[in-house]
Amino acid sequence: MPPFTDFEIALLNHIRCAPSMMMPNCWILVGSFEALCNFYKVKATVEAFFYYFQVNSPNKGSWFYLQARGHGSGVKKLFRDLKDPPRLEK
């Protein structure tokens, strides 16, 4: 089994950081998001993840953490939205 899933690799590439820069609790959040997506048979995507969460860094070039964006609560809304997730603006 590889140390990182394809979703985790895509997430790290998107935010352009090393795995060691994420605070340990972030890995639990990322893994939980992916597990829920797998449970509901919805593909975990970076776009969907960042629709619900955002990156916060107290010091530039330091560790960072992930925080919920506040788009409402509830698993039903989360996975109803994940069926047609919004796309990231570039």
N, C-alpha and C positions, 0 to 999 in steps of 0.2 A: 504494500500500500504506500503510495507516495506521501510525503510529509504534508503537502498542501493539495487541496482540491483545485479543480479548474476555476471555480468561482473565487476562491481565496487568492489565487494567482492573478486573476483579472482585477480583483479589488486592489491588490497591492500595486499592480501596474498602473491602474487609474490614478491612485493618489501618489504614485511615484515615491514609494518609501520601502525601506527594508522591514522585514517582519519584526525585528527587535525594536522598532520605533513605536509600535502599537502597545498601549498599556495592556496588561494581561487580561483585564475584564473585557476588553474589546474583542478578544478572540472568542470569548463565550458568547457575546452578542452575535458575532459573525456566524459562528457555528450553529447557534440557535435559529437564526434567520434561515440558514440553508437547510437545517433539519425540518423546519416548518414548511418550507417550500417543497421539499421532498415528500413530506407527509401528505400535503394537499395536491401533489403531482403538478406543481407549478415550477417552471424553470427559474432558479435563482439567478438574477442578472444584476449587474452593477447599477444600471439605471433604476431598477426597482428598489435596490437597497438604499441608494441615495435620495430617493423620493421620500423615504421615511426617516433617514438618519443623515447627520452632517458631521464633518470632521472639525474638531476643535483642538488647537494647540496653544498651551499657555505660553510657551517660548518658541520662537522660530528655530527650526533645526533640532528641536528636542522631541521628546515623546509627545504623542497626541492621543486623544480619546474620541470616541464616537458618542453622539448625543441624538436623542429622538427629536424630530422636527416639530412635532405637535400637530399633525394632520388629522387629529381625531384618534380615538382609541378603539380597540376591539379587533379581534382576529377576523371576524367576518368582513369588516371594511378593508382590512389589510389585504386579504386574499381576493376579495372582489376586485379591488384596484389592481392587484398583481396580474389578473387575467388579461388586462390591457394597460400595462404600466406606461406612465409618461416617459418621454424621451428626454435625455439630458440636452440642454442648450449648449452649443459649443461656440 
